[in-house]
């Protein structure tokens, strides 16, 4: 019979608390360091940072708290049981950016190529749920090879959970996708569901079907960057809002964007102190905009004159260049600006510019960002391609976005504002809280030349000198219906203002509207044009 009062000399030694703690630190260090130095060197050789180097650049120093660093997959078969690295290829957690909480998940390409498996997906689901519950922004650092083929349909189901949470979080917390490597197939839909997409040239690509599949199906031969690189998506497809040359610059700009956004849809964006006087006159505006409506100018220079210290973050800078969308501050308050760009296609509205502005207006409205609209628009772009491409449907997206927005909205007519495009660009008739115009404004159904040609076509045709008659009728039409005070006399604009006072007028108007409250009818959701 065993004497229980005596120790079992042949029993295995049980580590004490210090031993267990040392073991814990060793495991955590193993998880932090990654699979091997060789894998890290291979990542750097591609011009890419490691997952933790990226997180260190994104978040404030020392603020990162990791969640489930010791998670490992439980899959078997195809050699997976022999490879069970900690983190399972994705690092998740939270930290701060400029002192405010931000949640993050980041793929580790060194582990299974960043491919998503069941455990990997579960970690992402958890951090997304935490971000939604905490009401804080979510940033994803994407560098993965898609679904983990060895885990079959379980990996695909993981993507479904991500998409569902992207949709649930939409308009509730800011979601930012940073593309730092490949993103192919169904994985590309998660970034497409988020508010902003950042890409890095040469190292990040997004596509549904890769170059090999494209060549096999269509015969087209194209590189990965040519098919879905940063420049393609920033300038041609409009999938990417921002594109940069390196990861360091990209992640610094993500931090800047976060400084302009609220934590969630229940808060206002952060206010910062500024030394730029609210009442500063912008004398340069008197010369920036030509009185001749046919002469182009750069609307960016107008924006620089009216915002704090001339600083702003342009969204979709290279896509649909005939309209500008920017986040900025006026008197320290965050403002979204939508402006026609006469330097590109004379500032007309077309399919792409309507989509671009509509999405921006919706984002601003979701996150309590007031909207300032600067108008100089000659109309919608005519053409068979535009009509057949659905300009009616796409133009209606911008109209719907403005009509649906309840944030403070102030518009300024700088020069031309013709036809349906004038109505769509946040006119008073669709709910702008305040509308102003410069003395150079021309608000009308169409340009004087076109209008005179329609109204006086018989007189012009019957005249001995049709050109002289046309010129006289154009002058008469302008004098009667297009003089600078015609709209003000009829209450279609609230005031005609000195261009140099535009900054002061806008800041004063936005300050008054800061407590604006708008009730919406009870409904599940609207049915915007698609």
C-alpha positions in Angstrom: 0.0 0.0 0.0 1.3 3.4 -1.0 2.3 5.8 1.8 0.5 9.0 0.7 2.4 11.0 3.3 5.6 10.5 1.3 6.4 12.2 -2.0 6.3 10.1 -5.2 9.9 10.1 -6.2 9.2 8.8 -9.7 6.4 11.3 -10.6 7.2 14.0 -13.2 8.2 17.4 -11.8 5.4 20.0 -11.9 6.8 23.4 -12.9 6.2 26.1 -10.4 4.6 29.5 -11.2 7.9 31.0 -12.3 8.5 28.1 -14.6 5.0 28.4 -16.1 5.5 32.1 -16.6 8.8 31.6 -18.3 7.2 29.1 -20.6 4.4 31.6 -21.4 6.9 34.3 -22.3 8.8 31.9 -24.5 5.6 30.9 -26.4 4.6 34.6 -26.8 8.0 35.4 -28.2 7.7 32.5 -30.6 4.4 33.9 -31.8 5.8 37.4 -32.1 8.9 36.5 -34.0 7.1 34.5 -36.7 7.9 31.2 -38.4 11.6 31.8 -39.2 14.3 34.3 -40.0 14.3 32.9 -43.6 10.6 33.7 -44.0 11.2 37.2 -42.7 14.1 37.8 -45.1 11.9 36.6 -48.0 9.2 39.1 -46.9 11.7 42.0 -46.8 13.2 40.9 -50.2 9.8 41.5 -51.8 9.9 45.1 -50.5 7.3 44.3 -47.8 7.3 44.8 -44.1 6.4 42.1 -41.6 3.0 42.0 -40.0 4.3 43.4 -36.7 6.4 46.1 -38.3 3.2 47.3 -40.0 1.2 47.3 -36.8 4.0 49.3 -35.1 3.8 51.9 -37.8 0.0 52.1 -37.7 -0.6 52.3 -34.0 0.8 54.6 -31.3 4.0 53.3 -29.8 3.5 50.6 -27.2 -0.3 50.7 -27.4 -1.0 47.4 -29.1 -2.8 44.7 -27.2 -2.9 41.4 -29.0 -5.9 39.0 -28.9 -5.4 35.2 -29.2 -1.7 35.2 -30.0 -1.4 31.5 -29.2 -4.3 30.4 -31.4 -3.5 27.4 -33.7 -5.6 25.6 -36.3 -7.0 22.1 -35.6 -7.2 20.9 -39.2 -5.7 17.6 -40.3 -4.7 16.1 -43.6 -2.6 17.4 -46.4 0.3 17.9 -44.0 -1.5 20.5 -41.9 -1.2 18.5 -38.7 2.6 18.9 -38.9 2.4 22.7 -39.2 0.6 24.4 -36.4 2.2 27.8 -36.0 1.0 30.3 -33.4 -1.4 33.1 -34.6 -2.4 30.9 -37.5 -1.3 33.6 -39.9 -3.3 36.6 -38.7 -2.5 39.0 -35.8 -5.5 40.6 -34.2 -5.9 43.2 -31.4 -6.4 46.8 -30.5 -4.3 49.9 -29.9 -4.6 53.6 -30.3 -4.0 56.1 -33.1 -3.5 59.7 -31.8 -4.7 58.4 -28.5 -8.0 57.0 -29.7 -8.9 53.3 -29.8 -8.5 51.4 -33.1 -9.0 47.7 -33.7 -6.8 45.9 -36.3 -6.3 42.6 -37.9 -3.3 41.9 -40.1 -2.4 38.9 -42.2 1.1 37.4 -41.8 2.2 36.3 -45.3 5.0 34.3 -43.8 2.5 31.8 -42.4 0.6 29.8 -45.0 0.9 32.8 -47.3 -1.6 34.6 -45.1 -4.3 32.2 -46.4 -7.5 32.1 -44.4 -8.5 29.0 -42.6 -11.1 28.2 -39.9 -9.1 29.3 -36.9 -7.7 32.3 -38.8 -11.3 33.4 -39.8 -12.6 32.9 -36.2 -9.9 35.3 -34.9 -11.0 38.0 -37.5 -14.7 37.5 -36.6 -13.9 38.0 -33.0 -12.0 41.2 -33.4 -14.7 42.6 -35.8 -17.3 41.8 -33.2 -15.2 43.6 -30.6 -14.8 46.7 -32.8 -18.6 46.9 -33.4 -19.4 46.4 -29.7 -16.8 49.0 -28.6 -17.7 51.5 -31.3 -14.2 52.0 -32.6 -12.7 52.0 -36.1 -11.5 48.7 -37.7 -8.4 48.6 -39.9 -7.4 45.5 -41.8 -3.9 45.1 -43.1 -4.4 42.7 -46.0 -1.6 40.5 -47.3 -3.0 37.0 -48.0 -3.3 34.4 -50.6 -7.1 33.8 -50.2 -8.8 30.8 -48.8 -6.6 28.0 -47.4 -7.3 25.2 -49.9 -6.3 22.4 -47.5 -9.3 23.3 -45.2 -11.8 23.3 -48.0 -15.3 24.8 -47.6 -14.5 25.7 -43.9 -12.2 28.4 -45.2 -14.9 29.8 -47.6 -17.4 29.9 -44.8 -14.9 32.0 -42.9 -15.1 34.7 -45.6 -18.9 34.7 -45.4 -18.6 35.6 -41.7 -16.3 38.5 -42.5 -18.6 39.8 -45.3 -21.6 39.7 -42.9 -19.8 41.6 -40.3 -18.5 44.2 -42.8 -22.1 44.8 -43.8 -23.3 45.0 -40.2 -20.6 47.5 -39.3 -21.2 49.6 -42.4 -22.2 53.2 -41.4 -21.7 52.2 -37.7 -17.9 52.3 -37.4 -15.2 53.4 -39.9 -13.8 50.5 -41.8 -10.4 50.9 -43.6 -8.8 48.2 -45.8 -5.0 48.5 -46.4 -3.8 46.4 -49.2 -0.2 45.4 -48.7 0.0 42.2 -50.8 -2.2 40.0 -53.0 -5.9 39.8 -52.6 -7.7 37.5 -55.0 -11.0 35.8 -55.5 -13.7 36.2 -53.0 -11.3 37.8 -50.5 -11.5 41.0 -52.6 -15.1 41.6 -51.6 -14.3 42.4 -48.0 -12.3 45.5 -48.9 -15.0 46.5 -51.4 -17.5 46.5 -48.5 -15.4 48.9 -46.4 -15.4 52.7 -46.3 -11.8 53.3 -47.6 -9.3 51.2 -49.5 -5.5 52.0 -49.5 -3.0 50.3 -51.9 0.8 50.3 -52.3 2.2 50.3 -55.8 4.0 47.2 -57.1 3.4 45.1 -54.0 -0.5 45.0 -53.7 -3.0 43.6 -56.2 -6.7 42.9 -56.1 -8.7 40.9 -58.6 -11.4 38.3 -58.8 -9.7 36.1 -61.4 -6.0 36.2 -61.9 -4.0 36.7 -65.0 -3.7 33.0 -65.7 -7.5 32.5 -65.6 -8.0 35.7 -67.7 -5.6 34.4 -70.4 -7.2 30.9 -70.4 -10.7 32.3 -70.8 -10.2 35.4 -73.0 -6.8 35.0 -74.4 -5.7 38.3 -73.0 -2.1 38.4 -71.6 -1.7 40.7 -68.7 0.5 41.0 -65.6 -0.8 41.0 -62.0 -0.2 44.8 -61.7 -1.7 45.5 -65.1 -4.8 43.6 -64.1 -5.3 44.7 -60.5 -2.4 46.9 -59.3 -2.7 50.1 -57.2 -2.6 52.5 -60.2 -5.3 50.5 -62.0 -7.7 50.6 -59.1 -6.9 54.2 -58.2 -7.3 55.6 -61.7 -9.4 53.2 -63.8 -11.7 51.0 -61.7 -12.2 53.3 -58.7 -11.8 50.4 -56.3 -9.0 52.0 -54.4 -9.4 55.5 -52.8 -5.6 56.0 -52.2 -2.4 54.7 -53.7 1.2 55.2 -52.4 4.7 54.2 -53.3 5.6 52.6 -50.0 4.1 51.1 -46.9 5.5 53.7 -44.5 3.7 56.6 -46.4 0.6 54.5 -46.8 0.2 53.7 -43.1 1.0 57.3 -42.1 -1.9 58.5 -44.3 -4.2 55.9 -42.7 -3.3 57.5 -39.4 -4.2 61.0 -40.9 -7.5 59.7 -42.2 -8.4 58.3 -38.8 -7.7 61.7 -37.3 -10.5 63.1 -39.5 -13.1 60.4 -38.6 -15.3 59.9 -35.5 -15.0 56.7 -33.6 -18.5 55.7 -34.6 -21.8 57.0 -36.0 -22.9 58.2 -32.5 -20.0 60.6 -32.2 -18.8 63.7 -34.0 -15.3 63.9 -35.7 -12.6 65.2 -33.4 -12.0 69.0 -33.3 -8.5 70.5 -33.3 -7.4 74.0 -32.5 -6.3 76.1 -35.4 -4.5 79.4 -35.7 -6.1 80.1 -39.1 -8.6 82.9 -38.3 -12.2 82.0 -39.1 -12.8 85.5 -40.4 -9.8 85.4 -42.7 -10.5 87.1 -46.1 -9.4 85.0 -49.1 -8.6 87.8 -51.5 -7.0 85.4 -54.0 -10.5 84.0 -54.8 -11.3 87.2 -56.6 -8.8 86.3 -59.3 -8.8 82.5 -59.2 -12.1 82.0 -61.0 -12.4 83.5 -64.4 -15.7 85.3 -65.1 -15.7 83.7 -68.6 -17.5 80.4 -68.1 -15.5 78.7 -70.9 -12.2 79.2 -69.2 -10.9 76.4 -66.9 -9.3 76.7 -63.5 -8.2 74.4 -60.7 -10.9 74.0 -58.1 -8.2 72.7 -55.7 -6.8 76.2 -55.4 -10.3 77.4 -54.3 -10.4 74.7 -51.6 -7.0 75.6 -50.4 -8.1 79.2 -49.9 -11.1 78.4 -47.7 -10.0 75.5 -45.5 -7.7 75.6 -42.4 -4.1 76.2 -43.4 -4.8 75.0 -47.0 -4.7 71.3 -45.9 -7.1 68.6 -47.0 -7.2 64.9 -47.8 -8.5 64.2 -51.3 -10.4 61.0 -51.7 -10.3 59.1 -55.1 -7.9 61.8 -56.4 -7.1 60.0 -59.7 -10.5 58.5 -60.5 -13.4 60.6 -62.0 -11.2 63.7 -61.9 -14.1 66.0 -63.0 -15.3 66.0 -59.4 -13.3 66.5 -56.2 -14.1 64.9 -52.9 -12.1 65.9 -49.8 -12.0 65.7 -46.1 -10.7 68.8 -44.4 -11.2 71.2 -41.4 -12.7 74.6 -41.2 -12.2 76.4 -37.9 -11.0 73.1 -36.5 -14.2 71.2 -37.4 -14.1 68.3 -39.9 -15.9 69.0 -43.2 -16.5 67.0 -46.3 -16.2 69.0 -49.6 -17.7 68.0 -52.9 -16.7 70.2 -55.8 -16.9 70.2 -59.6 -13.5 70.4 -61.3 -13.6 72.7 -64.3 -10.0 71.6 -65.2 -11.3 68.1 -66.2 -14.1 67.7 -68.7 -15.2 71.3 -67.8 -16.6 69.8 -64.5 -19.5 68.0 -66.0 -21.2 65.1 -64.2 -20.9 61.7 -65.7 -21.3 58.1 -64.6 -18.1 57.8 -62.6 -18.2 61.2 -61.0 -21.8 60.7 -59.9 -20.8 57.4 -58.3 -17.8 58.8 -56.6 -19.6 61.8 -55.1 -22.6 59.7 -54.1 -20.5 57.3 -52.0 -18.6 60.2 -50.4 -21.8 62.0 -49.5 -23.1 58.8 -47.9 -19.9 58.3 -45.9 -20.1 61.9 -44.6 -23.7 61.5 -43.7 -23.1 58.2 -41.9 -20.3 59.7 -39.8 -21.7 63.1 -38.9 -19.5 65.1 -41.2 -21.1 68.3 -42.6 -21.0 68.7 -46.4 -19.9 71.8 -48.3 -20.7 71.7 -52.1 -18.9 74.0 -54.5 -20.7 74.2 -57.8 -19.4 75.0 -61.3 -21.2 72.5 -63.4 -22.3 72.9 -67.1 -24.6 69.8 -66.9 -24.4 66.0 -67.5 -21.9 64.6 -70.1 -23.8 63.9 -73.3 -23.1 60.9 -75.4 -24.3 57.5 -76.5 -21.9 55.7 -74.1 -23.2 57.7 -71.2 -26.8 57.1 -71.9 -26.3 53.4 -72.7 -24.1 53.0 -69.6 -27.0 54.2 -67.4 -26.2 57.9 -66.7 -29.8 58.3 -65.5 -29.4 55.5 -63.0 -25.9 56.5 -61.9 -26.8 60.2 -61.7 -29.7 59.3 -59.5 -27.3 57.8 -57.0 -25.9 61.3 -56.3 -29.3 62.8 -56.1 -30.5 60.1 -53.7 -27.4 60.5 -51.5 -27.9 64.2 -51.1 -31.7 64.0 -50.5 -31.1 61.3 -47.9 -28.3 63.1 -46.0 -29.3 64.7 -42.7 -26.0 66.3 -41.8 -25.5 70.1 -42.2 -25.3 70.9 -45.9 -24.2 74.2 -47.4 -23.6 74.9 -51.1 -21.9 77.7 -53.0 -22.4 78.4 -56.7 -19.2 79.8 -58.0 -20.0 80.1 -61.7 -22.1 77.8 -63.9 -24.9 75.8 -62.5 -27.0 74.4 -65.4 -29.9 72.1 -65.8 -30.4 68.9 -63.9 -26.8 68.9 -62.8 -27.5 72.1 -60.8 -30.4 70.4 -59.0 -28.4 67.2 -58.3 -25.4 69.1 -56.8 -27.2 69.9 -53.5 -29.5 72.7 -54.6 -31.9 74.3 -52.2 -34.8 72.4 -53.8 -33.4 69.0 -52.7 -32.7 70.0 -49.1 -29.5 72.1 -48.8 -29.7 74.0 -45.5 -28.1 77.1 -47.0 -27.2 78.1 -50.5 -24.9 80.9 -51.5 -23.7 82.3 -54.8 -20.8 84.4 -56.0 -21.5 87.4 -58.2 -20.1 85.4 -61.1 -22.9 82.8 -60.9 -25.0 81.7 -63.8 -27.9 79.5 -62.7 -30.1 78.4 -65.5 -31.8 75.6 -67.3 -28.9 75.6 -69.8 -26.2 77.9 -71.3 -27.4 81.1 -72.9 -26.3 80.0 -76.4 -28.2 76.8 -76.2 -31.3 78.4 -74.6 -31.4 81.2 -77.2 -31.1 78.7 -80.0 -34.2 76.9 -78.7 -36.3 79.9 -77.7 -35.5 82.1 -80.7 -34.8 79.6 -83.4 -37.5 80.9 -85.7 -36.4 84.5 -85.4 -32.8 83.5 -85.9 -33.6 81.4 -89.0 -35.7 84.2 -90.5 -33.1 87.0 -89.9 -31.0 88.5 -92.7 -27.9 88.0 -90.5 -28.6 84.8 -88.3 -25.3 85.2 -86.5 -25.9 88.7 -85.4 -29.5 87.8 -84.4 -28.3 84.9 -82.4 -25.7 87.1 -80.6 -28.4 89.6 -79.8 -30.8 86.9 -78.4 -28.0 85.4 -76.3 -27.3 88.8 -74.8 -31.0 89.4 -74.1 -31.4 85.9 -72.5 -28.5 86.5 -70.2 -29.7 89.9 -69.2 -33.2 88.7 -68.4 -32.7 85.2 -66.9 -29.0 84.7 -66.1 -27.9 87.8 -64.3 -26.2 87.2 -60.9 -29.2 88.2 -58.8 -31.9 86.3 -60.7 -31.8 83.3 -58.4 -31.5 85.4 -55.2 -34.5 87.5 -56.2 -36.6 84.3 -56.4 -35.2 82.8 -53.2 -33.3 80.0 -54.9 -30.1 81.1 -53.1 -30.0 82.6 -49.6 -27.5 85.3 -50.5 -25.0 86.5 -53.1 -21.6 86.8 -51.3 -18.2 88.4 -51.8 -15.9 85.5 -52.9 -13.3 86.8 -50.4 -15.7 86.2 -47.6 -16.5 82.6 -48.5 -14.5 81.0 -45.7 -16.1 83.3 -43.1 -19.6 82.7 -44.4 -19.2 78.9 -44.5 -17.7 78.7 -41.0 -20.5 80.9 -39.6 -23.2 78.9 -41.4 -21.7 75.5 -40.2 -21.5 76.7 -36.7 -25.2 77.6 -36.7 -26.1 74.2 -38.2 -24.0 72.2 -35.7 -27.1 71.4 -33.6 -29.2 70.5 -36.6 -31.6 67.7 -36.0 -33.6 66.0 -38.8 -36.3 63.3 -38.4 -36.6 60.6 -41.0 -39.7 58.6 -41.7 -39.8 55.1 -40.1 -38.5 52.5 -42.6 -36.3 49.5 -42.7 -34.0 51.1 -45.3 -34.3 53.0 -48.6 -34.0 51.4 -52.0 -31.3 53.6 -53.7 -30.7 53.3 -57.5 -28.0 50.8 -58.3 
